[in-house]
Amino acid sequence: MANKVPLVTATFWVIKILSTTVGETFADYLSVNVGLGPVVTDGLVFVVLAAALVLQASTRRHTPWIYWLSVVLVSISGTQITDFLTDTLGVSLYVSTALFAVLLAVVFTVWYRQEMTLSITAINTPRREAFYWGAILTTFALGTAAGDLSTEALSLGFRNGALIFGGAFLVTLVLWRIEAWQVAAFWAAYILTRPLGAAVGDLLTQDHPLGGLGLGATRTSVLFFAIIVVLVVREQVATTTARRAGAHSADTEGKSGRASLGRPSDLVWAAAGIAAVVGIGSWLSAGAAGQTSGSREAATGSADSAGAAAGDSTAAGATKARHVVSAKLGDLSSFAVIIDDVNALTATGDLAGAKARIKDLEVAWDAAEAGLKPRSPQDWHALDDAIDGALTALRAGNPAQARCVAALQTLEKTLNQQQS
């Protein structure tokens, strides 16, 4: 077979970083916004990933759109594996980071013992391709765990995270130019693209009060996906044209001993992709900032409507917005409004309405995670556990009002404990 993976050019790294963000936000969208839940989402993604990898393995040469489809799906799966260990099984990020680091070392050791090389310039046998994708999946999981650990343990936040991980990524690219460091630096850079992509994505998606640009996950994902499609289509057209002309792609590092970011055209396309992210992102951010006040008014109106729907004066009074500020997490008033709505609806026995309203809390809390969690992981986890308890009670097959009230009381108590 011909080499089944692309040359490592500037466009390669741009697509790789953007695909990380798309993979992460798309999984959250299916699980939370669509309402599939983590179990169904995980199962669906793994089935689609298996199909994509079978398609990738069935080809005889590199096909850009199949390769990058597989990378996006591996990105989702690697993130889900780490999140399952951390959020569902309660495994410490220290443990999961160490676990994936050891697993990656095992993959590389077995790969090297079998092939006597870890180079990606000759992924031209089924066994080498299997090792390659095994390493790719493990690096995504390790990048997720190590990135989350660094962000939480050091309270980096997404702004500092983007700068730190971006700087580390540039250092690995410099080392990658040195012949003796090419393999190690490539895989180190590949790992770093995961937390870097997540930090850049969070910087764009988080609201302005949390220090982000306020684009939201949907607009950011659409923007990144559109740029990925353009770059991949360009790669596909270039690859097809070269094959028809009988040209053979030559890896420059095999001639000069130094890795290259590709031809001038690769640099131009990569720069255009970055410029599109910055330019369109800034434009959308300016528009999002202008809509902030209107969104807050709409949220207040929604709260009043929910209280009126409860049909009880006490319940209606409970929906009035109250100022809740945590000493460490910051302003939690928007979440308090929704919690009060859910309390009011539950108190009147409208469990169906409470179940529908708490979905807003789930979506809003999930969207704000990247901005709130680094400020105080301990306080964030306490509130997250209480919210999960309320979600579980209201979404039970046959929810009991007493159990729902108790879960919401726990949530209310946890929220009040956060106030400064």
C-alpha positions as CSV (number, residue, x, y, z in Angstrom):
1,M,0.0,0.0,0.0
2,A,1.0,3.6,-0.4
3,N,1.4,5.7,2.8
4,K,-2.1,5.9,4.3
5,V,-1.6,9.1,6.3
6,P,-1.0,12.7,5.1
7,L,2.2,14.6,5.1
8,V,2.6,16.8,8.2
9,T,2.2,20.3,6.8
10,A,0.9,23.5,8.2
11,T,-2.6,22.7,7.1
12,F,-2.3,19.4,8.8
13,W,-1.8,21.1,12.2
14,V,-4.6,23.6,11.6
15,I,-7.1,20.9,10.7
16,K,-6.0,18.8,13.6
17,I,-6.5,21.6,16.2
18,L,-9.8,22.6,14.7
19,S,-11.1,19.0,14.6
20,T,-10.3,18.7,18.3
21,T,-12.8,21.5,19.2
22,V,-15.4,20.2,16.8
23,G,-15.1,16.7,18.2
24,E,-15.5,17.9,21.8
25,T,-18.5,20.3,21.2
26,F,-20.3,17.9,19.0
27,A,-20.3,15.2,21.6
28,D,-21.6,17.6,24.2
29,Y,-24.3,18.8,21.8
30,L,-25.6,15.3,21.2
31,S,-25.5,14.4,24.9
32,V,-26.9,17.6,26.4
33,N,-28.7,19.7,23.8
34,V,-30.2,16.9,21.8
35,G,-30.8,14.9,25.0
36,L,-29.3,11.6,24.0
37,G,-27.4,11.3,27.2
38,P,-23.8,10.1,27.6
39,V,-24.5,6.4,27.3
40,V,-26.4,6.7,24.0
41,T,-24.0,9.3,22.6
42,D,-20.9,7.1,23.5
43,G,-22.4,4.1,21.9
44,L,-23.5,6.0,18.7
45,V,-20.0,7.6,18.3
46,F,-18.1,4.4,18.8
47,V,-20.3,2.6,16.2
48,V,-19.7,5.4,13.7
49,L,-16.0,5.4,14.5
50,A,-15.8,1.7,13.9
51,A,-17.4,2.2,10.5
52,A,-15.1,5.0,9.6
53,L,-12.0,3.0,10.6
54,V,-13.2,0.1,8.5
55,L,-13.6,2.4,5.6
56,Q,-10.1,3.9,6.2
57,A,-8.6,0.4,6.4
58,S,-10.3,-0.7,3.2
59,T,-8.6,2.0,1.1
60,R,-5.2,1.3,-0.5
61,R,-3.9,4.8,-0.3
62,H,-4.4,8.1,1.6
63,T,-7.8,9.6,1.1
64,P,-8.0,12.9,2.9
65,W,-11.8,13.1,3.6
66,I,-11.8,9.5,5.1
67,Y,-8.7,10.2,7.2
68,W,-10.0,13.4,8.7
69,L,-13.5,12.0,9.3
70,S,-11.8,9.3,11.3
71,V,-9.7,11.8,13.2
72,V,-12.7,13.9,14.2
73,L,-14.5,10.7,15.4
74,V,-11.4,9.6,17.3
75,S,-11.3,13.0,18.9
76,I,-14.8,12.6,20.2
77,S,-14.1,9.0,21.4
78,G,-10.9,9.9,23.2
79,T,-12.6,12.7,25.0
80,Q,-15.5,10.4,25.9
81,I,-13.3,7.7,27.3
82,T,-11.6,10.2,29.7
83,D,-14.9,11.8,30.7
84,F,-16.4,8.4,31.4
85,L,-13.5,7.5,33.7
86,T,-13.6,10.9,35.4
87,D,-17.3,11.8,35.6
88,T,-19.0,8.4,35.7
89,L,-16.5,6.2,37.5
90,G,-14.9,8.9,39.6
91,V,-11.3,8.1,38.6
92,S,-8.9,10.9,39.5
93,L,-7.4,12.8,36.6
94,Y,-4.0,12.0,38.1
95,V,-4.7,8.3,37.8
96,S,-6.3,8.5,34.3
97,T,-3.4,10.7,33.0
98,A,-0.8,8.2,34.4
99,L,-2.9,5.3,33.0
100,F,-3.0,6.7,29.5
101,A,0.6,7.7,29.6
102,V,1.6,4.1,30.4
103,L,-0.8,2.7,27.8
104,L,0.7,5.0,25.1
105,A,4.2,3.9,26.1
106,V,3.0,0.3,25.7
107,V,1.6,1.0,22.2
108,F,4.8,2.7,21.2
109,T,7.0,-0.1,22.7
110,V,5.1,-2.9,20.9
111,W,5.0,-0.8,17.7
112,Y,8.7,-0.3,17.7
113,R,9.5,-3.9,18.6
114,Q,7.4,-5.1,15.7
115,E,8.4,-2.5,13.1
116,M,11.7,-1.0,14.4
117,T,10.3,2.5,13.7
118,L,7.6,4.9,15.0
119,S,7.8,7.0,11.9
120,I,4.6,8.0,10.2
121,T,6.1,8.4,6.8
122,A,5.6,4.8,5.9
123,I,2.2,3.7,7.3
124,N,1.8,1.3,4.4
125,T,0.9,-2.1,6.0
126,P,-2.3,-3.1,7.9
127,R,-0.2,-3.7,11.0
128,R,1.4,-0.3,11.0
129,E,-1.9,1.3,10.3
130,A,-3.4,-0.5,13.3
131,F,-0.5,0.7,15.5
132,Y,-1.0,4.2,14.2
133,W,-4.7,4.5,15.0
134,G,-4.2,2.9,18.4
135,A,-1.6,5.5,19.2
136,I,-3.9,8.3,17.8
137,L,-6.8,7.2,20.0
138,T,-4.5,7.0,23.1
139,T,-3.0,10.4,22.5
140,F,-6.4,12.0,22.4
141,A,-7.4,10.3,25.7
142,L,-4.0,11.3,27.2
143,G,-4.3,14.9,25.9
144,T,-7.8,15.2,27.4
145,A,-6.8,13.9,30.8
146,A,-3.5,15.8,31.0
147,G,-5.1,19.0,29.7
148,D,-7.9,18.8,32.2
149,L,-5.5,18.0,35.0
150,S,-3.3,20.9,34.2
151,T,-6.2,23.3,33.9
152,E,-7.8,22.2,37.2
153,A,-4.7,21.7,39.3
154,L,-3.2,25.0,38.2
155,S,-6.5,26.8,37.7
156,L,-5.3,28.0,34.3
157,G,-8.6,28.9,32.7
158,F,-9.0,28.8,29.0
159,R,-7.1,32.1,28.3
160,N,-4.0,31.1,30.1
161,G,-4.4,27.5,28.9
162,A,-4.5,28.7,25.2
163,L,-1.3,30.6,25.8
164,I,0.6,27.9,27.7
165,F,-0.4,25.0,25.5
166,G,0.1,27.1,22.4
167,G,3.6,28.0,23.5
168,A,4.4,24.4,24.3
169,F,3.0,23.3,20.9
170,L,5.3,25.8,19.1
171,V,8.3,24.5,21.1
172,T,7.6,21.0,19.9
173,L,7.4,22.2,16.3
174,V,10.8,23.7,16.7
175,L,12.2,20.4,18.1
176,W,10.3,18.6,15.3
177,R,12.6,20.4,12.8
178,I,15.6,18.7,14.3
179,E,16.2,15.2,12.8
180,A,17.0,13.5,16.1
181,W,13.8,14.7,17.7
182,Q,11.3,14.3,14.8
183,V,9.4,11.3,16.1
184,A,9.2,12.2,19.7
185,A,8.3,15.9,18.9
186,F,5.6,14.9,16.5
187,W,3.8,12.7,19.0
188,A,4.3,15.3,21.8
189,A,2.8,18.0,19.5
190,Y,-0.1,15.6,18.6
191,I,-0.9,15.2,22.3
192,L,-0.7,19.0,22.9
193,T,-3.2,19.8,20.1
194,R,-6.0,18.3,22.2
195,P,-5.8,20.7,25.2
196,L,-4.8,23.5,22.9
197,G,-7.8,23.0,20.7
198,A,-10.1,22.7,23.7
199,A,-8.7,25.9,25.2
200,V,-9.1,27.8,21.9
201,G,-12.6,26.5,21.5
202,D,-13.5,27.4,25.1
203,L,-12.1,30.9,24.5
204,L,-14.5,31.4,21.6
205,T,-17.6,29.6,23.1
206,Q,-17.6,31.0,26.7
207,D,-19.7,34.1,27.5
208,H,-18.2,37.5,27.9
209,P,-18.6,37.5,31.7
210,L,-16.6,34.3,31.9
211,G,-13.8,35.9,29.9
212,G,-14.7,34.3,26.5
213,L,-15.8,35.8,23.2
214,G,-19.4,34.6,23.6
215,L,-19.8,32.8,20.3
216,G,-21.4,29.8,21.8
217,A,-20.7,26.1,21.0
218,T,-23.0,26.0,18.0
219,R,-21.6,28.9,16.1
220,T,-18.0,28.0,17.0
221,S,-18.5,24.4,15.8
222,V,-20.1,25.5,12.5
223,L,-17.2,28.0,11.9
224,F,-14.6,25.4,12.7
225,F,-16.3,22.7,10.7
226,A,-16.7,25.0,7.6
227,I,-12.9,25.8,7.7
228,I,-12.1,22.1,8.1
229,V,-14.3,21.2,5.1
230,V,-12.6,23.9,2.9
231,L,-9.1,22.7,3.9
232,V,-9.9,19.0,3.5
233,V,-11.5,19.6,0.1
234,R,-8.4,21.4,-0.9
235,E,-6.3,18.5,0.3
236,Q,-8.6,16.0,-1.6
237,V,-8.4,18.0,-4.8
238,A,-4.6,18.4,-4.6
239,T,-4.2,14.6,-3.9
240,T,-6.5,13.6,-6.7
241,T,-4.8,16.0,-9.2
242,A,-1.4,14.7,-8.2
243,R,-2.4,11.1,-8.8
244,R,-3.9,11.8,-12.2
245,A,-0.7,13.5,-13.2
246,G,1.3,10.6,-12.0
247,A,3.1,12.6,-9.4
248,H,4.3,11.1,-6.2
249,S,4.4,13.0,-2.9
250,A,7.8,13.2,-1.5
251,D,8.4,13.9,2.1
252,T,11.0,16.6,2.4
253,E,12.4,15.3,5.7
254,G,13.6,12.2,3.8
255,K,15.8,14.4,1.7
256,S,17.0,17.2,4.0
257,G,16.7,15.4,7.3
258,R,14.5,18.2,8.6
259,A,10.8,18.2,8.9
260,S,8.9,20.8,6.8
261,L,5.5,22.5,7.1
262,G,5.0,22.0,3.4
263,R,5.1,24.1,0.3
264,P,4.3,27.8,0.3
265,S,0.7,27.0,-0.8
266,D,0.3,24.9,2.4
267,L,1.4,27.8,4.5
268,V,-0.9,30.2,2.7
269,W,-3.9,27.9,3.2
270,A,-3.1,27.3,6.8
271,A,-2.7,31.1,7.4
272,A,-6.0,31.7,5.6
273,G,-7.7,29.2,8.0
274,I,-6.3,30.9,11.0
275,A,-7.2,34.3,9.7
276,A,-10.8,33.1,9.1
277,V,-11.0,31.9,12.7
278,V,-9.8,35.2,14.1
279,G,-11.7,37.5,11.7
280,I,-15.0,35.7,11.6
281,G,-14.7,34.9,15.3
282,S,-14.2,38.6,16.2
283,W,-17.1,39.7,14.0
284,L,-19.4,37.1,15.6
285,S,-18.2,38.0,19.1
286,A,-19.0,41.7,18.5
287,G,-22.5,40.7,17.5
288,A,-22.8,38.4,20.5
289,A,-21.8,41.2,22.9
290,G,-24.6,43.3,21.5
291,Q,-27.2,40.6,22.2
292,T,-26.1,40.0,25.8
293,S,-28.6,42.4,27.4
294,G,-31.4,41.2,25.3
295,S,-30.7,37.6,26.2
296,R,-30.7,38.5,29.9
297,E,-34.1,40.2,29.5
298,A,-35.4,37.1,27.7
299,A,-34.1,34.9,30.5
300,T,-35.9,37.0,33.1
301,G,-39.1,36.9,31.0
302,S,-38.8,33.1,30.8
303,A,-38.5,33.0,34.6
304,D,-41.6,35.1,35.1
305,S,-43.6,32.9,32.6
306,A,-42.5,29.7,34.4
307,G,-43.7,31.2,37.7
308,A,-47.1,32.2,36.2
309,A,-47.5,28.7,34.7
310,A,-47.1,27.3,38.2
311,G,-50.4,29.0,39.0
312,D,-49.4,29.8,42.6
313,S,-48.5,33.1,44.2
314,T,-45.8,31.6,46.3
315,A,-44.3,29.8,43.3
316,A,-44.5,33.0,41.2
317,G,-42.6,34.9,43.9
318,A,-39.9,32.2,43.9
319,T,-39.1,32.9,40.3
320,K,-37.9,36.5,41.0
321,A,-34.2,36.8,40.1
322,R,-31.9,36.9,43.0
323,H,-28.3,37.9,43.1
324,V,-26.1,34.8,43.9
325,V,-22.4,35.3,43.9
326,S,-19.9,32.7,44.8
327,A,-16.6,33.7,46.5
328,K,-14.7,31.5,44.0
329,L,-17.0,30.7,41.1
330,G,-18.4,34.2,40.6
331,D,-21.9,35.2,39.6
332,L,-24.3,32.3,39.7
333,S,-27.5,34.3,39.5
334,S,-28.6,33.0,36.1
335,F,-28.4,29.4,37.4
336,A,-30.3,30.5,40.6
337,V,-33.2,31.8,38.5
338,I,-33.6,28.4,36.8
339,I,-33.3,26.5,40.0
340,D,-36.0,28.7,41.5
341,D,-38.2,28.0,38.5
342,V,-37.8,24.3,38.9
343,N,-38.5,24.5,42.7
344,A,-41.7,26.4,42.0
345,L,-42.9,23.9,39.4
346,T,-42.0,20.9,41.6
347,A,-43.8,22.4,44.6
348,T,-47.1,22.6,42.7
349,G,-46.7,19.0,41.4
350,D,-45.9,20.0,37.8
351,L,-43.0,17.5,37.5
352,A,-43.3,17.5,33.7
353,G,-42.8,21.2,33.6
354,A,-40.0,21.0,36.2
355,K,-38.3,18.3,34.0
356,A,-38.5,20.5,31.0
357,R,-37.2,23.6,32.8
358,I,-34.2,21.8,34.4
359,K,-33.0,21.0,30.9
360,D,-32.2,24.7,30.6
361,L,-30.1,24.4,33.7
362,E,-28.2,21.4,32.3
363,V,-27.5,23.1,29.0
364,A,-26.4,26.4,30.7
365,W,-24.3,24.6,33.3
366,D,-22.6,22.5,30.7
367,A,-21.9,25.5,28.5
368,A,-20.3,27.4,31.4
369,E,-18.1,24.6,32.6
370,A,-14.9,25.7,30.9
371,G,-15.3,29.2,32.4
372,L,-16.3,28.2,36.0
373,K,-14.5,24.9,36.7
374,P,-10.9,26.2,36.7
375,R,-11.8,28.9,39.2
376,S,-12.5,26.3,41.9
377,P,-12.8,22.7,40.8
378,Q,-13.9,21.6,44.3
379,D,-16.9,24.1,44.4
380,W,-17.8,23.3,40.8
381,H,-17.9,19.6,41.5
382,A,-20.1,20.1,44.6
383,L,-22.6,22.0,42.5
384,D,-22.3,19.6,39.6
385,D,-23.1,16.6,41.8
386,A,-26.1,18.4,43.3
387,I,-27.4,19.3,39.8
388,D,-26.9,15.7,38.7
389,G,-29.0,14.5,41.7
390,A,-31.8,16.8,40.7
391,L,-31.6,15.7,37.1
392,T,-31.7,12.1,38.1
393,A,-34.7,12.6,40.4
394,L,-36.8,14.5,37.8
395,R,-35.9,12.2,34.9
396,A,-36.7,9.0,36.7
397,G,-39.1,6.6,34.9
398,N,-41.8,7.4,37.5
399,P,-40.6,10.4,39.4
400,A,-41.8,10.9,43.0
401,Q,-42.5,14.4,44.1
402,A,-41.0,13.9,47.6
403,R,-37.7,12.6,46.1
404,C,-37.6,15.5,43.6
405,V,-38.2,18.0,46.4
406,A,-35.4,16.5,48.5
407,A,-33.0,16.6,45.6
408,L,-33.8,20.2,44.8
409,Q,-33.4,21.1,48.5
410,T,-29.9,19.6,48.4
411,L,-29.2,21.6,45.3
412,E,-30.6,24.8,46.8
413,K,-28.5,24.2,50.0
414,T,-25.3,23.6,47.9
415,L,-26.0,26.8,45.9
416,N,-26.5,28.9,49.0
417,Q,-23.3,27.5,50.5
418,Q,-21.4,29.0,47.6
419,Q,-22.5,32.5,48.3
420,S,-19.9,35.0,49.5
